[in-house]
């Protein structure tokens, strides 16, 4: 457990060792570990989902918005230049 440097593995090994020392059911320990790991995975996914909009701001502002303005304002600008040129 110490060689992996992975907190989940360390926690799992400690829980199994403690269950063995105390003589408790290994199945109960494994179910509890499963619940804990699923909860942690869900929390990491939620954290990643919370950060996603912030990461999308840069491409939105610098790539999508200029294209949108060119498509929507471009024809108006061309008409204005034609009108002012006459």
N, C-alpha and C positions, 0 to 999 in steps of 0.2 A: 504494500500500500504506500509505503514511503517513497519507493522508487518511481512511481508513476507521476507523482506531483499533480494528481487530479483530485480535487476535493470530494467528488462524488464517490470515487473508488475508495478513498480513505474512510469516508463515512460508512460505506457499505461493509468494508472489512471490519471496522470497529463494531458495527452492529451485529455482524455474524459472530465475531469473537465473543462479544458480551452475551449473546444468546446461548452460545455453547457453554460459557462459564456458568451462567445462571440456570441452564437446563430448560430454557423456555423453548417454545415451538419455533422452529426455523421458518415455517410457512408464514406465521404471523409477522415475523421480522421482515421477510421478503415482501409481503404485501404492503407493510408500512413503508418500506424503502421505495417500492414502486409508486405509491401515492406521493411521497415526498419528491421523487424525481420528476414525476409528471407535473406537479405543481411548479417546481422550479423551471421546467421547460416552458410551461405556459407563461410564467412571469417574464422569462427572457424574450419570448415571442411578442408579448405585449409591449415590452420596452423597445424592441426593434420597431414595432408598428408605430409607437409614439415618435420615434426619431425619423421615420420615413418622410413626413411632410417637410421637415427642415432640410433634408438632403435633396428634395426635389425643387427647392426654391431657385437654386443657381441655374439648372438647365431651363427652368420655366422662364426666368427673367431674361436670360441671355440668348436663348435659342427660339423658344416658342413665341414669346411676346413680340419680338421684332418682326418675325414672319407674319404674325397676325396683323400688326400695324401696316406692314407693306401691302398686304392683301386688302385690307379694309380702307386705308387712307390713300393708298397709291392711286386708284382711279379718280378719287376726289382731287388729289393734287394735280394730276394730268389735266383734268377738266379746268381747274383753276388757272393753270399755266396757259392753256389754250385761250381761255377767256381774257386773261390779262394781256396776252400777246396780241390780240386783235385790236 
